[in-house]
């Protein structure tokens, strides 16, 4: 899993590429936790996760998203999701992730 971050005013976009599963979960967790520290110091209030280039995600990925939601929300940072397509979009819908992390219209 590769993650590239771009800052825009009060928003950070995380471009995810690859698989979000048990083998990459720790890397994703650590990367997002690091960007949270940067966001706190910059006063950013929103993180957008761009799933355009995510080609696989399992239940471990859902766990990562839920844990990051809990952590980020404690600091007033909203998380939104964009570009989830196909089976990734289906997993996010079925798991209820969109109830807490809105899906952005593309």
HELIX and SHEET records of a PDB file:
HELIX    1   1 UNK A   25  UNK A   42  1                                  18    
HELIX    2   2 UNK A   59  UNK A   73  1                                  15    
HELIX    3   3 UNK A   86  UNK A   95  1                                  10    
HELIX    4   4 UNK A   97  UNK A  100  1                                   4    
SHEET    1   A 4 UNK A   2  UNK A   8  0                                        
SHEET    2   A 4 UNK A  11  UNK A  20 -1                                        
SHEET    3   A 4 UNK A  46  UNK A  57  1                                        
SHEET    4   A 4 UNK A  78  UNK A  82  1                                        
END                                                                             
